[in-house]
Structure formats: C-alpha cells, structure tokens
Amino acid sequence: QELPPQYVALEPGLIALHHAVDASWWDWDRGSAPFFWRFPPEWQADMRDGLQPRFTGDPPMWKRAQRLTKDSETLRQEKEKISKVRNRGYIGPCSGIVSLLYFFSVPKGTEDIRMVYDGTKSGLNLVLFAPWFFLPTVDSLSRSMGNNYWSADNDYGEMFLNFWLHAKLRPYCGIDLTNTFPEEIASGRTTLWEAWTRNAMGLRPSPYASC
C-alpha cells in the first residue's frame, strides 16, 4: 500500500532539518540536504527522492576488494576525507549492495589530496544515461565578455553532495571500506561495505542531476 505524501516526506524532511540545526555561521558542519518543500510542487518529489537513474543496459555487479594505499601519510589523509563524508551522511549503510565504486586519491597542491570515486571502472557510467550538459570553458566564456565586465570564480564546495542519490542507484554505488577502517568491522563479518547516498563526483549523471 502506497504511503500518503506527508509520510513519504517525513524522513527526508527531518534529515534536512537535522543538518540545518548542526550548521554553523560559515559552514554546514554536519552536511546538508535539500529543503525540497521550498521548491515548486512539480519538482518536490525529485528533490526529495533524487533523480531516477536512466539505465541504458544492465547495471554492473563489480565487487573487487578495494586496495589499501601503501603510503601511511596518504592513507591518513584518505581516512580523514572519507570520514568527513561519512559523518555528514553522504556515505552510509545500505542494504543489498551489488556493485562497488573504486576510489583513490590524487594530489591537491603539495599538502592535500582530492578523493576520486570512479564510476567508470565498474562499468556503471557506461549504462547510465545523462543528457548533454554544457560546461563552458574559459575560451568560450571569454567570447561573451566585454570591456569593464566583472566576473567571479565561485567554489561551490560540496554542492553536488547536497542532493539525494536515488534509492534505485545506491546499491550500485557501494564502496569497500574493509581495509580502510578494519576496526569497524562487526563481529562475525569479514567486510565493511557502505554506499553513496548523494550525487557523488565521478558518477556520469551527477552534474545534470544536481543542476
């Protein structure tokens, strides 16, 4: 039996308010979630649930174990980055995970790293349709500029991660944390798998779904 709309909206609404309560003046310290009820009625369901995936083929079932980073300092930074998105609820427990995303880090300057969650290696991006999405380059942007124009470079940080990943896509967006957080493996278990709950960087539809 289908639940009334007010009950379907209750959990994601409370999660969004929970994030807001934990925010500080300058940052969403415990993450964020969309205030879907502030959007036009025809968009509220997509904002509340996430945009449904458009599969063009059979989703993958890729379950190779995540390799552990050998460099101890890089591993420390990776654990810190992953812990941040877990603490903010962007990655969390998920039942029925059938495929994993491979993740790795790349240097960001000389002292920091950037985490990459690869939706290509598992084959997931190959079977996810996303409409053509225009991201202008500096060259194309300069053609629209004139003398005395002002422009700004805005860093929107975790903007993609504000928006929900649809429940139908989450089982294919698991990550293997077994070797990264071995101390968290529950008694009687041999693996620690969780999944993305938000539009992760590295998934083909994320730019379109978020914008």
N, C-alpha and C positions, 0 to 999 in steps of 0.2 A: 504494500500500500504506500502510495506517494505521500510524503510528509507535507503539511501546509508550508507555504513560503516562509512564514515567520520562524518556524523551527529549523529549516534549512539554513537560514541566515544567522541563527543564534551563535553557533560556534565560531565561524569566521569573524562575526562582528565583535564578539568578546575578545578574540585574539588580537584584532586590530586595536581595540581599546587598551588591552594589556600592554601592547608595545608602546602606545602613546603615553601611558602613565609612567613608564620607565624611561622616557626620553628626558634628556637634559636640555639646557638652553641652546647648545650648539650642535647636538648630535642625537640620533636615535640610538642610544647606547645599548638597548636590547633588541634592536631591529625594528622593522616596521611592516605593516600590512595595509592594503588599500581600504580606505573608507568608502566601500562600494555604494553605500546608501546615499552618498553625495553626488553620484553620477546620474545622468538621465535614465529613466526607468528601463528603456530598451537596452541599456548597456550593463545594468546592475548584475545580471546573472553571470556574464562573462567576467566581470570584475571580481565577483565573489568567488567563483569556482576556478578561474583561469580559462584561457582559450583552449578549446578542444583540439587535440592533435589531429592533423590530416595525414594519415598513413598512406603511402603510395605502394607499399609492399609489406611483407611480413616483418614485424619488428624482430630484432636480433635476440638471441639468448647467449650472450657473451659473458662468461663467468671466470675469466682468468684472474688469478690472485694478483693483487697489487704488489709490485716490487718495492722493497724498502730502500729509501735513499741512504747511500753509504756514508756521505759526509755528515758528521754529527751536528755541525752548526746549521747546515741547510735543513736537516731533519727537525731541529728545534724550531726553526722558523716556519717550516711547513705545519708542524703540530700547532703552533700558535695561530696561524692563519685558518686552519681547519677548525680549531676550537672556537674561533670567533664566529664563524658562520653557523656552527652547531649551537652555540649559546644563544644566537639570535633566532634560532628556529628555522633557518633556511635549509639545513640538512637535519634529518631526524629519522626516527624509527619508521619503518614501512613494512607492512606485511606483503608477502607474495612477490618479492624482488626476483626478477627473472633475467636481468641483464645488468652489467656493471659499466660504468664510465671509468676509463683510465685517467689518472690525474698525475700531474708533475708540476715542477716549479721552474721558472726562468728568472734570471737576474732582473732586478728593477733598480737601476743605479748601481752603486757599489756596496751598499749596506743592506738592501732589502730584496725581497723576491716577490713574484706575482704567481699565484696559483692558476693552473690551466686545467680545466676539466674537459677532456677530449670526447666529444660526441661522434667523432669520425672513426676512430679505431675500432669501436664495437660494431660499426655499421649502422648505428641509429640515424645519423644525419642523412644517410643515403635514402631512407624510407620516410623521411619527414618532409612534407611539402610546406613551403613558406612562400608567399607572394614576393615578387621582386621588391626589394627595399632599397631606396635611394639614399646613399650616404655620400654627400658631396665631398670632393677632395679640395685641397687648398687651391688648386688651379681652377676648378670650376667655380668655386666661391669668389675668387678674385675677379671674375668676369662681371659679377653683379655689383662690385664695389666702385665707388667714385671718390673724387677729392672731398676731403672733410667728412668722410664717413667714419663712424666709430664701430668697432667690433669688439667682441669679448670671447675669451676662451673659458667655457664653463665646464667644470669637472663635476659630474652628477654622481660620482661615487658608486653607491650600491643601488642605483635606480632600478636596474633590471630585477634586483632581488626583492623589491617591494611587492612584486606581482606574483600571484599564485601560479604554480605549475599544475596543470590539470591532473586530477587523480588517475586518469587513464594512462598518463605518460610517466608517472612516478616510478612504477615497477621496472621501467627500462632505464632509469637514471640512478641506479644504485651505485654506491662507492664502497670499496672494500677497505675497512679501517683496521683489519685484524692485526697487521704488523705495526701500524702506526700507534694504536692505543691498546696494546695487549693486556694492560692492567684492567681494562673494562670488560673483557670477555666474561660472560656469565658462566657460572658453574654448570658443567655438563655440555657447554657449547665449545665449538672449535673456531668459529668465525664471528666477526663483528661487521655486519653489513647495515648501512643506513642508506637513505635516498634523498635526493633533492626534493624540496617542496616548492621551490621558486624557479623563476626563469634564469637558469644558470648560463653564465658566459661559456660559450662553446657548443651550445645547442642551436641548431640552424634556425628554428622559429623564434628564438628569444628576442632579437631586435624588433621584429614585426609585432609579436605578441605584447611586448612592453610599450611600444609606441603607438 
